[in-house]
Amino acid sequence: MTDSGGDKSQPDLLSSISDLDAVSHLLANLHDDLPGKVTRFRHLADLGGALGTQGTMLFGGAATLHAWTEARSSFVHGNFAATILLCQSLVENLLAAFLHAGLMTDELPPRIAFKDTLKRCRDRNLISGQDSGDLERLMSLRNPLSHFRGVADDQNIDRRAIIAGRRSEAMTEQDAWFAIGLAVRVLGKPQFRLG
């Protein structure tokens, strides 16, 4: 990469990779874990039955739509940390936007904490106690991915893996399966189902 003055002191990071090399890497990546990708895609297809015959109303605009679209893609392609982050974003935007849409009468502050959104949703019977607990669990899975947690913290992924006697990658994958299932469960609620 050069600046307008022609300075070549900052080379392009991918300049030594030819198009053919790039295609080769992309095809190898596509092939890796192909059975897992198919399994995760089929799981999403099976979960789709909960979303209503005419689909689902996604309150929250582009943020909610992009979170849902990218969460599904991330899950299928094995980007499990991204799946967790996106599912949290999806449900947080969806629920707060539903409350904000005026369907639940009182006004929301310009910025609302997720815990406050959950409380308001519970108070209006939009979510059950189990839903609330699972959404709080999702938040606890997202937090150490978004914010530094030392190994002494119970939410630290490495600590959780050591305690469980599993690889951290396996823990993150398990968390992603939980996150995508919970996201679909929330999207399948009567308030959001179409048909």
Backbone torsions as a table, in degrees:
resi	resn	phi	psi	omega
1	MET	NA	134.1	179.0
2	THR	-124.2	154.6	175.2
3	ASP	-87.4	-179.8	-176.0
4	SER	-64.3	-18.7	179.4
5	GLY	-87.0	-1.5	178.0
6	GLY	86.2	12.1	179.6
7	ASP	-66.1	120.4	-178.1
8	LYS	-103.3	18.6	-179.1
9	SER	-73.4	-13.6	179.9
10	GLN	-117.5	85.2	-177.6
11	PRO	-69.7	156.2	176.7
12	ASP	-67.0	132.3	-176.8
13	LEU	-59.0	-34.8	-177.1
14	LEU	-105.1	16.0	-173.5
15	SER	-63.9	-26.8	-177.5
16	SER	-86.4	-1.0	-179.4
17	ILE	-100.1	120.5	179.0
18	SER	-77.4	166.0	177.1
19	ASP	-59.8	-39.6	179.7
20	LEU	-64.6	-41.7	176.0
21	ASP	-61.4	-41.8	-179.7
22	ALA	-63.1	-43.9	178.6
23	VAL	-62.7	-41.1	178.7
24	SER	-60.1	-44.7	178.0
25	HIS	-64.8	-41.6	180.0
26	LEU	-65.1	-41.1	178.5
27	LEU	-66.4	-39.5	177.2
28	ALA	-63.4	-40.6	178.5
29	ASN	-65.1	-40.4	178.1
30	LEU	-62.9	-39.5	-178.0
31	HIS	-72.0	-36.4	-179.4
32	ASP	-57.7	131.1	176.5
33	ASP	59.7	31.0	179.3
34	LEU	-57.2	-44.6	177.0
35	PRO	-60.4	-37.7	177.1
36	GLY	-65.1	-40.3	178.5
37	LYS	-63.5	-42.1	178.8
38	VAL	-64.4	-43.6	178.4
39	THR	-59.6	-45.1	-179.3
40	ARG	-68.4	-36.4	176.7
41	PHE	-64.4	-44.8	178.4
42	ARG	-62.3	-38.2	178.0
43	HIS	-61.1	-44.7	177.4
44	LEU	-62.0	-40.9	178.6
45	ALA	-62.5	-41.8	178.1
46	ASP	-64.4	-41.2	179.1
47	LEU	-66.0	-27.6	-177.4
48	GLY	-58.0	-23.0	177.7
49	GLY	-62.6	-21.2	-179.8
50	ALA	-80.7	-6.2	-171.5
51	LEU	-91.7	1.1	178.1
52	GLY	97.4	148.2	-176.2
53	THR	-66.1	-27.5	179.5
54	GLN	-104.4	8.0	179.8
55	GLY	101.4	-155.3	-173.7
56	THR	-136.9	141.5	175.4
57	MET	-84.8	118.7	-179.4
58	LEU	-99.1	92.1	173.6
59	PHE	-67.1	143.5	175.9
60	GLY	113.1	3.3	173.0
61	GLY	65.0	-146.7	-173.4
62	ALA	-61.4	-37.1	-179.0
63	ALA	-59.7	-44.7	-179.6
64	THR	-70.0	-45.6	-179.3
65	LEU	-60.1	-48.4	-178.9
66	HIS	-65.8	-38.5	178.3
67	ALA	-61.3	-42.9	-179.2
68	TRP	-67.5	-46.6	-179.7
69	THR	-61.6	-46.6	-176.9
70	GLU	-75.7	-29.0	176.1
71	ALA	-63.5	-43.8	179.1
72	ARG	-62.9	-47.1	-179.8
73	SER	-63.4	-43.8	179.6
74	SER	-61.8	-41.9	179.7
75	PHE	-62.2	-49.0	-178.8
76	VAL	-60.5	-41.9	-175.2
77	HIS	-86.1	3.8	174.5
78	GLY	80.8	20.9	175.6
79	ASN	-91.1	78.1	-166.6
80	PHE	-73.2	-38.8	177.0
81	ALA	-62.5	-42.1	178.0
82	ALA	-62.2	-39.2	178.9
83	THR	-59.0	-46.2	-179.5
84	ILE	-62.1	-48.3	-179.2
85	LEU	-60.9	-43.5	-177.6
86	LEU	-71.0	-37.1	177.7
87	CYS	-64.9	-39.3	176.4
88	GLN	-62.3	-46.0	178.7
89	SER	-60.4	-43.8	180.0
90	LEU	-57.4	-56.1	-174.7
91	VAL	-69.0	-34.6	178.9
92	GLU	-64.5	-46.6	178.7
93	ASN	-68.0	-42.3	-178.7
94	LEU	-60.0	-50.8	-176.0
95	LEU	-69.0	-44.3	179.4
96	ALA	-65.3	-39.7	179.1
97	ALA	-65.9	-36.3	177.2
98	PHE	-63.2	-45.2	176.7
99	LEU	-63.1	-42.0	-177.6
100	HIS	-67.7	-28.4	-177.7
101	ALA	-62.4	-4.4	177.3
102	GLY	88.3	2.6	-179.6
103	LEU	-76.9	-10.8	-179.2
104	MET	-119.3	19.1	169.2
105	THR	71.2	-52.4	-174.7
106	ASP	-86.2	159.1	-174.3
107	GLU	-85.5	143.8	178.1
108	LEU	-95.7	152.6	172.6
109	PRO	-67.7	160.3	-178.9
110	PRO	-56.6	-35.4	175.2
111	ARG	-127.3	124.7	-176.6
112	ILE	-121.2	134.6	177.0
113	ALA	-71.8	148.6	-178.1
114	PHE	-60.6	-38.7	179.1
115	LYS	-61.6	-37.2	177.8
116	ASP	-68.8	-39.8	176.2
117	THR	-59.7	-45.9	179.9
118	LEU	-61.3	-42.7	179.4
119	LYS	-61.6	-44.9	179.4
120	ARG	-63.7	-38.5	178.5
121	CYS	-67.4	-40.6	176.8
122	ARG	-63.8	-44.2	-178.7
123	ASP	-60.3	-26.4	-178.4
124	ARG	-103.7	11.1	179.5
125	ASN	57.5	27.7	174.6
126	LEU	-74.5	-35.6	176.7
127	ILE	-126.0	152.2	179.0
128	SER	-86.0	173.5	175.2
129	GLY	-61.0	-39.7	177.8
130	GLN	-65.0	-43.3	177.3
131	ASP	-57.4	-46.0	-178.4
132	SER	-60.9	-45.3	178.0
133	GLY	-62.1	-41.7	179.2
134	ASP	-68.2	-37.1	177.8
135	LEU	-68.9	-35.1	174.6
136	GLU	-67.3	-36.7	175.7
137	ARG	-63.5	-43.0	177.4
138	LEU	-58.3	-42.3	178.7
139	MET	-61.8	-39.2	-179.5
140	SER	-71.1	-23.5	175.6
141	LEU	-79.7	-34.1	-179.7
142	ARG	-74.7	-39.6	-173.4
143	ASN	-54.0	-47.7	-179.6
144	PRO	-71.8	-11.5	173.3
145	LEU	-84.7	-27.2	-178.6
146	SER	-96.3	-29.5	-174.2
147	HIS	-128.3	141.6	179.8
148	PHE	-59.6	134.0	173.3
149	ARG	-132.4	120.6	177.0
150	GLY	-64.9	162.4	-176.3
151	VAL	-64.2	-18.8	177.8
152	ALA	-76.3	-15.4	-179.1
153	ASP	-77.7	134.7	-178.5
154	ASP	-60.4	-25.2	-178.3
155	GLN	-86.9	-10.2	-179.9
156	ASN	-59.2	128.6	-174.4
157	ILE	-62.7	-38.4	179.4
158	ASP	-66.1	-40.5	178.1
159	ARG	-63.7	-45.6	178.7
160	ARG	-59.3	-40.5	-179.6
161	ALA	-66.2	-42.6	179.4
162	ILE	-62.4	-46.2	179.8
163	ILE	-62.1	-40.1	-179.4
164	ALA	-79.9	-13.1	-177.8
165	GLY	69.7	34.3	-178.2
166	ARG	-130.1	164.8	174.6
167	ARG	-71.3	148.6	179.7
168	SER	-63.7	-32.8	178.3
169	GLU	-62.8	-39.2	178.6
170	ALA	-67.3	-36.4	177.6
171	MET	-65.6	-44.0	-179.6
172	THR	-65.1	-38.9	177.0
173	GLU	-63.2	-45.6	177.8
174	GLN	-58.7	-42.2	179.0
175	ASP	-63.9	-36.7	179.6
176	ALA	-67.4	-39.9	177.0
177	TRP	-60.9	-42.4	177.6
178	PHE	-62.9	-46.5	-175.5
179	ALA	-61.9	-45.5	-177.4
180	ILE	-69.2	-37.1	177.6
181	GLY	-64.8	-40.8	178.4
182	LEU	-66.8	-41.0	178.8
183	ALA	-59.1	-44.2	179.6
184	VAL	-66.8	-38.3	178.2
185	ARG	-60.3	-41.4	178.6
186	VAL	-69.3	-44.4	179.4
187	LEU	-63.3	-25.5	-179.5
188	GLY	-84.6	1.8	178.8
189	LYS	-65.4	149.5	-176.8
190	PRO	-54.4	-29.8	-179.7
191	GLN	-66.0	-22.0	-175.4
192	PHE	-112.3	-18.9	-177.0
193	ARG	-71.2	140.6	174.1
194	LEU	-113.9	112.0	-179.6
195	GLY	87.7	NA	NA
